[in-house]
Amino acid sequence: MAVNRFEQVDEPQADAITLSLSERGGEAFGRVLCPADLAGGHLVNDFVSDELAAKDAFRQAIRLANELQAPIVVEDTAGVWQDEWGVLYREN
């Protein structure tokens, strides 16, 4: 089975859905950001989800990416990425 690969970035990207992960009080959280231009007319404004548990935010990003046929990038300064979600890599 193929392993999913996600690029790690330092800030949200205009050409991809960004999964932004954070940590607070030992808990991992995430938000999903989607630029309106990426949604092909489905959004009037950029979409930013409410803060969710990290795993739920990951699932929401996957669903949105599948619906829009758009790439996902990951902003993870807190290091909360889970290996079970796939490989997180950084472009050189």
N, C-alpha and C positions, 0 to 999 in steps of 0.2 A: 504494500500500500504506500502511496506517495505521502511524503511528509509536507505539511503546509509550511511555507516560509514567509516571514513578514519582515519588512525593513524597519529598523529602528531609526527614528528621527529625533531631532531636538526641539522641533516646533511643528504645529499643524501644517499640513501641506494643502495647497490649493487644488491639486490634481488627484487627491485621494481622500478616502474616509480615514480619519485619524482616531485611533483608540488611544486615549490619554489616561495612563494609569498613575495612581498615587497611593500613598500609605499614610494612615493617621491612626495613632493609638494601637498599632499592631494589626490593624485591619486594612485590607487592600480594596481600593475603590477604582472606578473608572468612569469616564465620560466618552461619548461617541460624538464626533464632530464631522459634519458633512457640508461642504460648500454647496450653496444653491446651484452654482453653475454645473456642478458634477451630476446633479439630479435630473438633467435633461428636461427642465420645465416642471418637474413634480414639486419643487419647492420655490417659494417666493423669496425667502430669506434663508441664510445659513441655518442648519439644524445643529443644536447642541442639546444632548440628552441631559436629563437629571443625573445626579451622581448615583451610581448603582454599585452593587458588589462587583468586584473585578470580573468574576466569571460571567455574571449577567451582562456586563458591558461588552465583554468579548463576544458573547452569543448575539447580542444586538448588532454589533458591528458586522458579524458574519452574515446575519439575515439581511441587513441593509445592503451590504456589498453584493450579495447574490441577487437581490432584487434589482439593483441599479447596474449590475455588471461592472463594478468599480473596484479598484485596488484598495487595500487596507495598509496603512502604515501605523507604527506604534511609537508613542512617546512614553518612555518609561524611565524617568529619572530616579525613581524610588527602587527600581529593581524588583518589582513584584511579578514579572512575567512568569508564567507556569510552563514548564517544558512540555506538559501534556497538550498544550495548545499548538505546538509546532516549534519551528526554529526561528529565533529572533536573530537577525544579522544586521550588520551596519555596512553600508557602501563605503568603499575606500576612496 
